[in-house]
Amino acid sequence: EVHLVESGGGLVQPGGSLRLSCVASGFIFSNAYMRWYRQAPGKGLQWVASINWDGRTTNYEDFAKGRFTISRDNAKNTLYLQLDRLNSEDTATYYCDYRETRGQGTQVTVSS
């Protein structure tokens, strides 16, 4: 059974940074194409970034380019999302995703 556990969210001021983590189990993580999504209050699920199995190929939604960085550590079965230069529009619950299975999410709130 696929199991994903996100962490690292919190309250941060505009311009600040956070590093999100997602620990994966129940599948061969080192072979997996992984994604991050987010969902802001009252809005639909929004793709953020993707990474291939070895981390050499990454893709970002336009709002994430230059501010967010997706990475992975296959030895630790862990996916990361570094969030920099955050603004209020980044307030959302962030989810890691494997084949449309997601964890419980981690809340990111950007506010002064």
C-alpha positions in Angstrom: 0.0 0.0 0.0 1.3 3.4 -1.0 1.9 5.6 2.0 3.0 9.3 1.9 3.6 11.5 4.9 4.3 15.2 4.3 5.8 17.5 6.9 7.6 20.8 7.2 4.8 23.3 6.8 4.0 26.2 9.1 3.5 29.9 9.5 6.1 32.0 7.7 6.3 35.7 6.9 6.2 37.0 3.3 9.7 36.6 1.8 10.5 33.7 4.0 11.3 30.1 3.3 10.2 26.6 4.2 11.4 23.1 3.3 8.7 20.5 2.9 9.4 16.8 3.2 7.5 13.7 2.1 8.5 10.3 3.3 7.3 7.5 1.0 6.7 3.8 1.6 4.8 0.9 0.0 6.4 1.2 -3.4 9.8 1.4 -5.0 10.5 5.1 -4.4 13.8 5.1 -6.3 12.0 4.3 -9.5 9.1 6.6 -9.0 8.1 9.8 -10.8 6.9 12.1 -8.1 4.9 15.3 -7.9 4.0 18.1 -5.5 0.5 19.6 -5.6 -1.1 22.3 -3.5 -4.7 23.4 -2.7 -5.4 26.9 -1.5 -8.6 27.6 0.6 -11.6 27.4 -1.6 -9.7 26.5 -4.7 -8.9 23.3 -6.6 -5.8 21.1 -6.6 -2.9 22.8 -8.4 0.2 21.1 -9.7 3.4 22.6 -8.4 6.4 20.5 -9.5 7.6 17.1 -10.7 10.8 15.1 -10.6 11.9 12.0 -12.3 13.4 8.9 -10.6 17.0 10.1 -10.4 16.3 13.8 -9.8 17.9 14.9 -13.0 14.7 16.1 -14.7 12.5 18.6 -12.9 9.5 20.6 -14.1 7.7 23.5 -12.4 4.4 25.4 -12.8 5.1 29.0 -13.8 4.4 30.4 -10.3 7.0 28.0 -8.9 9.9 28.7 -11.3 12.8 30.4 -9.7 11.3 30.2 -6.2 10.6 26.5 -5.5 13.0 23.6 -5.8 12.0 20.0 -5.9 14.5 17.3 -5.0 14.7 13.8 -3.6 16.9 11.5 -1.6 16.3 7.9 -2.8 18.4 6.5 0.0 15.9 8.0 2.5 12.7 7.4 0.4 12.1 11.2 0.8 10.9 13.9 -1.5 11.5 17.5 -0.8 10.1 20.9 -1.8 12.2 24.0 -0.9 10.0 27.1 -0.9 11.7 30.4 -1.1 10.5 34.0 -1.4 7.0 33.0 -0.2 4.0 35.3 -0.6 0.5 35.2 0.6 -0.7 33.5 -2.6 1.4 30.5 -1.6 -0.8 29.8 1.4 -2.1 26.3 0.8 -2.0 22.7 1.9 0.9 21.0 0.0 0.7 17.3 -1.0 3.2 14.9 -2.5 1.8 12.6 -5.1 2.6 9.2 -6.5 0.3 8.0 -9.3 -2.6 10.1 -7.9 -2.1 8.9 -4.4 -1.4 11.7 -1.9 -0.7 12.0 1.8 -2.6 14.1 4.3 -0.7 17.2 3.3 1.2 19.9 5.2 -0.2 23.4 5.7 1.8 26.4 4.6 0.5 29.8 5.8 2.3 32.9 4.6 1.3 35.9 6.7 2.8 38.9 8.5 
